Amino acid sequence: MILPAAAAAPTGPTTLLVIAKEPVPGRVKTRLTPPYTPDEAAQLAEAALYDTLQAVRAMPARRRVVVLDGRPGNWLPAGFDVRPQCPGGLDERLAAAFADSTGPTLLIGMDTPQVTPQLLAPALESGAWDDCDAWFGPAEDGGFWALGLAVPDPRLLRGVPMSTDRTGAAQRARLTAAGLRVRHLPPLRDVDTADDAHHVAAAAPAGRFAATLARLTPVTAR
């Protein structure tokens, strides 16, 4: 998919990857249920993905790729390639995403819709990779929301324990053990629970995620 010339997204040296899951009820954001229904949780997931892709689209990049579990929908803007996720655990899927990329690559997820071009800018601006081998964005729950590698190497991710409160520390330790020079992006909060959703919406009140959350009423309040 290519944007019209008048709306072409900025270019740069870095490939931007967004690892994502098709927002299908019952398959996404299951920890939001309850208080939200599976359909409402899927609406929130779609809004989070939309906001994330808008931030990515605004940033300079060599390529923009959604590494997708599922099929693309009308939430996908122009200017993105789509690649399927490989089978396996999250570490294998992240490793494969990097293995399919060449040159400096920054990967983010769809769980931080409060992300902005300004937050991503340090890893994408001119000189971002000078004296730097990796970018790391920690998540408040102990994971990470962003990982950038000047030279994508899937071995840096395979075997890292995922979805624990030590995942971020383990991943960063893997980078430093490999002798990489690591720079950091600010910590962000993932949307996993309803409490997370309200905190993230308050941090980004102008986004589609916040608007979607505002119009949804928890099941327990009906």
Residue pairs with C-beta under 8 A, 6 or more apart in sequence:
1 76
1 78
1 79
1 80
1 81
2 78
2 79
3 9
3 78
3 79
4 78
7 78
8 79
9 57
9 58
9 59
9 60
9 61
9 64
9 79
10 58
10 59
10 60
10 61
11 60
11 61
11 62
12 59
12 60
12 61
12 62
12 124
13 62
13 103
13 104
13 129
14 60
14 61
14 62
14 103
14 104
14 105
14 106
14 123
14 124
14 128
14 129
14 148
15 61
15 62
15 63
15 64
15 65
15 101
15 102
15 103
15 104
15 105
15 106
16 56
16 59
16 61
16 63
16 64
16 65
16 105
16 106
16 107
16 108
16 124
17 65
17 66
17 67
17 97
17 98
17 101
17 105
17 106
17 107
17 108
18 49
18 52
18 53
18 56
18 64
18 65
18 66
18 67
18 107
18 108
18 109
18 110
19 67
19 85
19 93
19 94
19 97
19 107
19 108
19 109
19 110
20 49
20 52
20 66
20 67
20 68
20 69
20 109
20 110
21 27
21 28
21 45
21 68
21 69
21 70
21 110
22 28
22 68
22 69
22 70
22 71
22 72
22 73
23 42
23 43
23 45
23 46
23 49
23 73
23 75
24 42
24 70
25 37
25 38
25 39
25 41
25 42
26 38
26 42
27 42
27 70
28 41
28 42
28 45
29 36
29 41
29 42
29 44
29 45
29 191
29 192
30 38
30 41
31 192
31 193
32 40
32 41
32 44
32 191
32 192
32 193
32 194
32 197
33 40
33 41
34 218
34 219
34 220
35 194
35 218
35 219
35 220
35 221
36 44
36 194
36 216
36 218
36 219
37 219
40 216
43 212
43 216
44 191
44 197
44 209
44 212
44 213
44 216
45 110
46 73
46 75
46 212
47 113
47 207
47 208
47 209
47 211
47 212
47 213
48 110
48 111
48 112
48 113
48 191
48 209
49 75
49 110
49 113
50 75
50 113
50 208
50 209
51 113
51 114
51 115
51 204
51 207
51 208
51 209
52 108
52 109
52 110
52 112
52 113
52 115
53 66
53 75
53 76
53 77
53 80
54 77
55 115
55 116
55 117
55 119
55 120
56 64
56 108
56 120
57 64
57 77
57 79
57 80
58 117
59 117
59 120
59 121
59 124
60 124
61 124
62 103
63 81
64 79
64 80
64 81
65 80
65 81
65 82
65 83
65 101
66 72
66 76
66 80
66 81
66 82
66 83
67 83
67 84
67 85
67 93
67 97
67 107
68 82
68 83
68 84
68 85
69 84
69 85
69 93
72 82
76 82
83 97
83 100
85 93
85 96
85 97
86 92
86 93
86 96
88 96
89 162
90 162
90 163
91 157
91 158
91 159
91 160
91 161
91 162
92 158
94 107
94 147
94 157
95 154
95 155
95 156
95 157
95 158
96 154
97 107
98 105
98 107
98 149
98 152
98 153
98 154
98 156
98 157
99 152
99 154
101 152
102 152
103 152
104 128
104 129
104 148
104 149
104 150
105 148
105 149
105 152
106 120
106 123
106 124
106 135
106 146
106 147
106 148
107 146
107 147
107 148
108 115
108 120
108 137
108 145
108 146
109 145
109 190
111 139
111 145
111 190
111 191
111 192
112 139
112 145
112 188
112 189
112 190
112 191
112 200
113 191
113 200
113 204
113 207
113 208
113 209
114 188
114 189
114 200
114 203
114 204
114 207
114 209
115 145
115 188
116 204
119 185
119 186
119 188
120 146
120 185
122 128
122 135
122 183
122 185
123 135
123 146
123 148
123 183
123 185
128 135
129 150
131 181
132 150
132 181
132 182
132 183
133 149
133 150
133 151
133 175
133 180
133 181
133 182
134 147
134 148
134 149
134 150
134 175
134 180
134 181
134 182
134 183
135 146
135 147
135 148
135 182
135 183
135 184
135 185
136 144
136 146
136 147
136 148
136 168
136 171
136 172
136 175
136 182
136 183
136 184
136 185
137 144
137 145
137 146
137 147
137 184
137 185
137 186
137 187
137 188
138 144
138 145
138 168
138 172
138 184
138 187
139 145
139 168
139 187
139 188
139 189
139 190
140 187
140 188
140 189
140 190
141 165
141 189
141 190
141 192
142 164
142 165
142 166
142 167
142 168
142 169
143 162
143 163
143 164
143 165
143 167
143 168
143 190
144 167
144 168
144 171
144 172
145 185
145 188
145 190
146 185
147 157
147 171
149 156
153 178
156 174
156 175
156 178
156 180
157 171
157 174
160 167
160 170
160 171
160 174
161 167
161 170
172 182
175 182
176 182
189 196
189 199
189 200
189 203
190 196
191 197
191 200
191 209
194 218
197 209
197 213
198 213
200 209
201 207
201 209
201 210
201 213
201 214
202 210
204 210
